[in-house]
Amino acid sequence: MTVLSDAQELAGDLTDLRRRLHQEPELGLHLPRTQEKVLEALSGLPYEITLGTDATSVTAVLRGTGGEASAVRPVVLLRGDMDALPIQEHTGLDFSSRIDGAMHACGHDLHTTMLAGAATLLAHHRDRLVGDVVLMFQPGEEGFDGAGVMIREGVLDAAGRRADAAYGLHVVSAGAPNGQFMSRTGILMSASDSLTVTVHGAGGHGSAPHQAQDPVTVIAEMVTALQVMVTRQFDMFDPVVLSVGVLQAGTKRNIIPESARLEATVRSYTAQSQAKLKRVVPRLLEGIAAAHGLEVTVDYVTEYPLTITDEGETGRAERVVGELFGGQRFTRMINPLSGSEDFSRVLAEVPGTFVFLSALPRQADAATAAFNHSPAATFDDDVLADGAALYTQLALSRMVELAV
């Protein structure tokens, strides 16, 4: 039996697990129901399991029984993230989220399921493993730096030595034909920062703004000025994306509020631009506030670094996809994505790569289907076996090369 045929035999179980995960999405670093389902999937398999202390992570180590005994055995890490998003689901699926205000809108339920499937496949092929595999079931990818938490708790060295290679998968619900794998060498995804701004004014009657200090007009100016800054202080060939996603002020139309607040996400593609943003954004906002005689609190937080893939590991993933599914199933991306990933922290420490897999529903149009993070995003369960097979074959193949 091949890895792919073995994976296809698991398809029914994988679909069942994915749908149970989808019905009970959990947010952030603490996912007790999700952790319970993962541990259930690993039950009876020969893994050494460690649970996180600062998050409900699961680290599972499989000791291969193949090859000759050696003091230094290869280690490969495979990662699947587990958390959901604070979104009210609007898909109408019969296995829709049962949790109000939470949804697996980014496909992490598929990632968790694929990695659980790979756990079964790797255990089945344990005699072919000439090293050790670390499975990284990670909470808190959606803005909580779960990867950073797990790294601090030792996931990269969970097998007893630093991993030699690391691989992650991520599904998309639109943008490419069903079943297509995609990646690129070098910068794959942007760095990510967060910006929170509070303008402190003095409240008053809407009919007499001169007797108050209006924070609303000041924060409105800031929103516009931030967009102008991006186009005038940064090279168009080294792009920066700054989007204000939260803008809050006031309680009634004729009351000038005491304060106004905005939150923005900031993306960049070089370490130089990321550092410059942290310097110039607060300066701009403080200057605008000062010009109007108001105070401002600026909280600029550097979040995730660039996701940079290793050339050799990306080429290896392309070859493995070709061996499993045929060369037409892998596409080299021309441009990076403006999304960000905390798997970037793993790739900064261990050579590896990150591969996208289209889970576009077969009847949907790739150009118009709802994309990840939409309350209407849907994902095709048929790709679960393919993802599990790729995880497994990447570990098996890389270990053979590392052991030479």
C-alpha positions as CSV (number, residue, x, y, z in Angstrom):
1,M,0.0,0.0,0.0
2,T,1.2,3.5,-0.7
3,V,1.0,6.5,1.5
4,L,-1.7,8.1,-0.7
5,S,-3.9,5.0,-0.9
6,D,-3.5,4.6,2.9
7,A,-4.6,8.2,3.3
8,Q,-7.6,7.7,1.0
9,E,-8.7,4.8,3.2
10,L,-8.9,7.3,6.1
11,A,-11.0,9.8,4.2
12,G,-14.2,9.0,6.0
13,D,-12.6,9.3,9.5
14,L,-10.9,12.5,8.5
15,T,-14.1,14.1,7.3
16,D,-15.8,13.1,10.5
17,L,-13.1,14.7,12.6
18,R,-12.9,17.8,10.6
19,R,-16.7,18.4,10.9
20,R,-16.7,17.8,14.6
21,L,-13.9,20.3,14.9
22,H,-15.8,22.8,12.7
23,Q,-18.9,22.5,14.9
24,E,-17.0,23.5,18.0
25,P,-14.6,26.3,17.1
26,E,-12.4,27.8,19.8
27,L,-10.5,31.0,19.9
28,G,-7.0,32.0,21.0
29,L,-4.5,30.0,23.0
30,H,-6.9,28.0,25.1
31,L,-8.8,25.3,23.1
32,P,-9.8,22.6,25.5
33,R,-12.4,20.9,23.3
34,T,-10.1,20.9,20.3
35,Q,-7.2,19.6,22.3
36,E,-9.5,16.8,23.6
37,K,-10.4,15.8,20.0
38,V,-6.7,15.8,19.0
39,L,-5.8,13.6,21.9
40,E,-8.6,11.2,21.0
41,A,-7.3,11.0,17.5
42,L,-3.8,10.2,18.8
43,S,-5.1,7.6,21.4
44,G,-3.5,4.2,20.9
45,L,-0.7,5.5,18.6
46,P,2.9,5.2,19.7
47,Y,3.5,8.9,20.4
48,E,5.2,10.6,23.2
49,I,2.8,13.4,24.0
50,T,3.5,16.7,25.8
51,L,0.8,19.2,26.6
52,G,1.5,23.0,26.7
53,T,1.4,24.9,29.9
54,D,0.7,28.5,28.6
55,A,-1.6,27.2,25.9
56,T,-3.6,24.1,25.1
57,S,-1.0,22.9,22.6
58,V,-0.2,19.2,21.8
59,T,3.3,18.1,20.9
60,A,3.6,14.5,19.8
61,V,6.9,12.7,19.0
62,L,7.1,9.5,17.0
63,R,10.3,7.5,17.2
64,G,11.0,5.8,13.9
65,T,12.1,2.2,14.0
66,G,13.7,2.1,10.5
67,G,17.4,2.3,9.7
68,E,20.3,1.6,11.8
69,A,20.7,2.7,15.4
70,S,22.5,6.1,15.6
71,A,23.2,8.6,18.3
72,V,22.1,11.4,16.0
73,R,18.8,10.6,14.2
74,P,17.1,13.0,11.8
75,V,14.1,15.1,13.1
76,V,11.3,16.5,11.0
77,L,8.6,18.8,12.4
78,L,5.1,19.0,11.0
79,R,2.7,21.8,12.1
80,G,-1.0,22.2,12.1
81,D,-2.8,25.2,13.7
82,M,-6.0,24.6,15.5
83,D,-7.8,27.9,16.4
84,A,-10.8,29.6,14.9
85,L,-11.9,33.2,14.3
86,P,-14.4,35.5,16.0
87,I,-16.8,35.4,13.1
88,Q,-20.5,34.4,12.9
89,E,-20.8,31.7,10.3
90,H,-23.1,32.2,7.3
91,T,-22.4,29.1,5.3
92,G,-25.6,27.3,5.9
93,L,-23.7,24.0,6.1
94,D,-25.4,21.2,8.1
95,F,-22.2,21.0,10.3
96,S,-22.0,24.8,10.8
97,S,-20.5,26.2,14.0
98,R,-22.6,25.6,17.1
99,I,-20.7,28.3,18.9
100,D,-22.1,31.8,18.6
101,G,-19.6,34.3,17.2
102,A,-16.9,31.7,16.4
103,M,-16.1,30.0,13.1
104,H,-13.3,28.0,11.5
105,A,-13.3,30.5,8.6
106,C,-9.6,30.1,7.9
107,G,-9.5,26.3,7.5
108,H,-7.6,25.5,10.7
109,D,-10.0,22.6,11.3
110,L,-8.7,21.1,8.1
111,H,-5.1,21.6,9.1
112,T,-5.6,19.9,12.5
113,T,-7.4,17.0,10.8
114,M,-4.7,16.6,8.1
115,L,-2.0,16.4,10.8
116,A,-4.0,14.0,12.8
117,G,-4.3,11.9,9.7
118,A,-0.6,12.1,9.2
119,A,-0.1,10.9,12.7
120,T,-2.0,7.7,11.9
121,L,-0.1,7.2,8.6
122,L,3.3,7.8,10.1
123,A,2.6,5.3,12.9
124,H,1.5,2.8,10.3
125,H,4.8,3.4,8.3
126,R,6.9,3.7,11.5
127,D,9.3,1.0,10.2
128,R,10.2,3.3,7.3
129,L,11.1,6.2,9.5
130,V,14.8,6.5,10.0
131,G,14.4,9.3,12.5
132,D,11.9,11.0,14.7
133,V,8.8,13.1,13.8
134,V,7.5,16.0,15.9
135,L,3.8,16.9,15.4
136,M,3.1,20.5,16.4
137,F,-0.6,21.0,17.1
138,Q,-0.7,24.7,17.6
139,P,-3.3,27.0,19.1
140,G,-3.4,30.8,18.8
141,E,-2.2,31.4,15.2
142,E,-4.8,34.1,14.6
143,G,-3.0,37.0,16.3
144,F,-2.0,35.2,19.6
145,D,1.5,34.0,18.5
146,G,0.9,30.4,19.4
147,A,4.0,29.4,17.5
148,G,6.1,31.7,19.7
149,V,4.5,30.2,22.8
150,M,5.3,26.6,21.7
151,I,8.8,27.5,20.7
152,R,9.4,29.0,24.2
153,E,8.0,25.7,25.6
154,G,10.5,23.7,23.5
155,V,8.6,22.3,20.5
156,L,11.6,22.7,18.2
157,D,13.7,20.4,20.5
158,A,10.9,18.1,21.6
159,A,12.6,15.0,20.0
160,G,15.8,15.6,22.1
161,R,17.6,17.7,19.5
162,R,16.7,20.6,17.2
163,A,14.5,19.7,14.2
164,D,16.4,19.4,10.9
165,A,13.4,20.4,8.7
166,A,9.9,21.8,9.2
167,Y,6.8,21.8,7.1
168,G,3.4,23.5,7.3
169,L,0.3,23.4,5.2
170,H,-2.5,26.0,4.8
171,V,-5.8,25.6,2.8
172,V,-7.5,28.3,0.9
173,S,-11.2,28.5,0.0
174,A,-10.7,30.4,-3.3
175,G,-8.2,31.7,-5.8
176,A,-7.0,28.4,-7.3
177,P,-8.5,25.2,-8.6
178,N,-9.5,22.5,-6.2
179,G,-6.5,20.3,-5.1
180,Q,-3.8,22.7,-6.3
181,F,-0.7,23.0,-4.1
182,M,1.2,26.3,-4.2
183,S,4.3,27.9,-2.7
184,R,7.4,29.9,-3.6
185,T,11.0,30.2,-2.5
186,G,12.1,33.1,-0.3
187,I,9.5,35.6,1.0
188,L,6.2,33.8,0.9
189,M,4.1,36.0,3.3
190,S,4.4,39.5,4.7
191,A,5.5,40.6,8.2
192,S,2.6,41.7,10.4
193,D,2.3,44.5,13.0
194,S,-0.6,45.9,14.9
195,L,-1.5,49.5,15.6
196,T,-3.9,50.7,18.3
197,V,-4.5,54.5,18.7
198,T,-6.5,56.4,21.2
199,V,-7.0,60.1,20.8
200,H,-7.8,61.8,24.1
201,G,-10.1,64.9,23.8
202,A,-12.6,66.7,25.9
203,G,-16.3,66.0,25.5
204,G,-19.0,68.6,24.9
205,H,-22.2,69.5,23.1
206,G,-22.2,68.8,19.4
207,S,-23.5,72.3,18.8
208,A,-20.5,74.0,20.4
209,P,-17.3,72.2,19.3
210,H,-15.2,75.2,20.1
211,Q,-16.0,74.5,23.8
212,A,-14.7,71.0,23.6
213,Q,-11.7,69.1,22.1
214,D,-13.1,66.9,19.4
215,P,-11.2,63.7,19.0
216,V,-13.3,62.5,16.1
217,T,-12.1,64.9,13.5
218,V,-8.5,64.3,14.6
219,I,-8.7,60.5,14.3
220,A,-10.4,60.9,10.9
221,E,-7.4,63.0,9.8
222,M,-5.1,60.2,11.1
223,V,-6.9,57.6,9.0
224,T,-6.3,59.6,5.8
225,A,-2.8,60.6,6.8
226,L,-1.7,57.0,7.4
227,Q,-2.7,56.1,3.8
228,V,-0.8,59.1,2.4
229,M,2.2,58.2,4.5
230,V,2.3,54.7,2.9
231,T,2.4,56.2,-0.6
232,R,4.9,59.0,0.2
233,Q,7.4,57.5,2.6
234,F,7.8,53.9,1.2
235,D,9.1,52.6,-2.1
236,M,6.3,51.2,-4.3
237,F,8.6,48.3,-5.1
238,D,8.9,47.5,-1.4
239,P,5.1,47.6,-0.6
240,V,3.5,48.4,2.7
241,V,-0.2,47.6,3.4
242,L,-2.0,49.5,6.2
243,S,-5.7,48.9,6.8
244,V,-7.8,50.4,9.5
245,G,-10.2,47.7,10.7
246,V,-11.7,49.3,13.8
247,L,-12.8,53.0,14.2
248,Q,-14.8,53.8,17.3
249,A,-16.1,57.0,18.9
250,G,-19.1,58.5,20.5
251,T,-22.5,57.4,21.8
252,K,-24.9,59.9,20.2
253,R,-24.9,62.3,17.3
254,N,-25.1,65.5,19.3
255,I,-22.3,64.6,21.8
256,I,-18.7,65.2,21.2
257,P,-17.0,62.2,22.9
258,E,-14.1,62.2,25.3
259,S,-12.0,59.9,23.1
260,A,-11.8,58.1,19.7
261,R,-10.0,54.9,18.9
262,L,-8.7,53.0,15.9
263,E,-7.1,49.7,15.3
264,A,-5.1,48.8,12.1
265,T,-3.1,46.0,10.7
266,V,0.2,46.8,9.1
267,R,2.0,44.5,6.6
268,S,5.5,44.8,5.1
269,Y,7.9,42.7,3.0
270,T,11.4,43.7,4.3
271,A,12.9,44.0,7.8
272,Q,13.9,47.5,6.9
273,S,10.3,48.6,6.1
274,Q,9.0,46.9,9.3
275,A,11.5,48.8,11.4
276,K,10.8,52.1,9.6
277,L,7.0,51.7,10.2
278,K,7.5,51.3,13.9
279,R,9.5,54.6,13.9
280,V,7.4,56.8,11.6
281,V,3.8,55.8,12.3
282,P,3.9,57.0,16.0
283,R,5.7,60.1,14.9
284,L,3.0,61.0,12.3
285,L,0.1,60.4,14.7
286,E,1.7,62.3,17.6
287,G,2.3,65.2,15.3
288,I,-1.3,65.3,14.1
289,A,-2.5,65.2,17.7
290,A,-0.1,67.9,18.8
291,A,-1.2,70.1,15.9
292,H,-4.8,70.1,17.2
293,G,-3.7,70.4,20.9
294,L,-4.8,66.9,21.8
295,E,-3.0,64.0,23.4
296,V,-2.7,60.6,21.8
297,T,-1.7,57.1,22.9
298,V,0.0,55.0,20.2
299,D,0.5,51.3,20.7
300,Y,2.6,49.9,17.8
301,V,3.4,46.2,18.3
302,T,5.7,44.2,16.1
303,E,3.9,40.9,15.6
304,Y,5.1,38.2,13.1
305,P,8.2,38.4,11.0
306,L,8.4,37.6,7.3
307,T,7.5,34.1,6.3
308,I,10.6,33.0,4.4
309,T,10.9,29.5,2.9
310,D,14.1,27.6,2.3
311,E,14.9,27.1,-1.4
312,G,15.9,23.4,-1.0
313,E,12.9,22.5,1.1
314,T,10.5,24.3,-1.2
315,G,11.9,22.4,-4.1
316,R,11.7,19.2,-2.1
317,A,8.0,19.8,-1.4
318,E,7.4,20.4,-5.2
319,R,9.1,17.0,-6.0
320,V,7.1,15.2,-3.3
321,V,3.8,16.7,-4.6
322,G,4.8,15.5,-8.1
323,E,5.6,12.0,-6.9
324,L,2.3,11.7,-5.0
325,F,-0.2,13.5,-7.3
326,G,1.6,14.5,-10.5
327,G,3.7,17.6,-11.4
328,Q,0.6,19.5,-12.6
329,R,-0.7,19.7,-9.0
330,F,2.1,22.1,-7.9
331,T,2.3,25.8,-8.8
332,R,5.2,28.1,-8.1
333,M,3.7,31.4,-6.9
334,I,5.0,34.5,-8.7
335,N,4.3,37.0,-5.8
336,P,4.2,36.7,-2.0
337,L,0.9,37.0,-0.2
338,S,0.0,39.9,2.1
339,G,-1.2,37.6,4.8
340,S,1.1,36.7,7.7
341,E,1.9,33.6,9.6
342,D,3.4,32.8,13.0
343,F,4.9,29.7,11.4
344,S,7.4,32.3,10.2
345,R,9.0,31.9,13.7
346,V,9.6,28.2,13.1
347,L,11.1,28.9,9.6
348,A,13.4,31.5,11.1
349,E,14.9,28.7,13.3
350,V,14.6,25.6,11.1
351,P,15.0,25.2,7.3
352,G,11.6,24.4,5.9
353,T,8.7,25.5,3.7
354,F,5.0,26.3,3.8
355,V,2.6,25.1,1.2
356,F,-0.9,26.2,0.3
357,L,-3.6,23.8,-0.8
358,S,-6.8,24.9,-2.5
359,A,-9.9,23.4,-0.8
360,L,-12.2,25.3,-3.2
361,P,-15.5,23.5,-3.3
362,R,-15.7,21.7,-6.6
363,Q,-18.9,23.5,-7.8
364,A,-17.5,27.0,-6.9
365,D,-15.7,29.5,-9.1
366,A,-12.2,30.2,-7.9
367,A,-12.4,33.8,-8.9
368,T,-15.6,34.6,-7.0
369,A,-15.8,32.1,-4.1
370,A,-15.6,33.6,-0.6
371,F,-12.0,33.7,0.6
372,N,-10.5,32.7,4.0
373,H,-11.8,34.8,6.9
374,S,-15.2,35.3,5.2
375,P,-18.3,34.2,7.2
376,A,-19.3,32.5,3.9
377,A,-16.0,30.6,3.3
378,T,-16.4,26.9,2.7
379,F,-13.8,24.2,2.2
380,D,-13.9,20.9,0.4
381,D,-13.3,17.8,2.7
382,D,-12.0,15.9,-0.3
383,V,-8.5,17.5,0.1
384,L,-8.1,16.1,3.7
385,A,-6.5,12.8,2.5
386,D,-4.2,14.7,0.1
387,G,-2.9,17.0,2.9
388,A,-2.4,14.1,5.3
389,A,-0.5,12.2,2.6
390,L,1.7,15.2,1.8
391,Y,2.6,15.7,5.5
392,T,3.5,12.0,5.8
393,Q,5.5,11.7,2.6
394,L,7.5,14.9,3.3
395,A,8.6,13.4,6.7
396,L,9.4,10.0,5.2
397,S,11.3,11.4,2.2
398,R,13.3,14.1,4.1
399,M,14.4,11.6,6.7
400,V,15.9,9.3,4.1
401,E,17.9,12.2,2.7
402,L,19.0,13.4,6.1
403,A,20.1,9.9,7.2
404,V,22.6,9.5,4.3
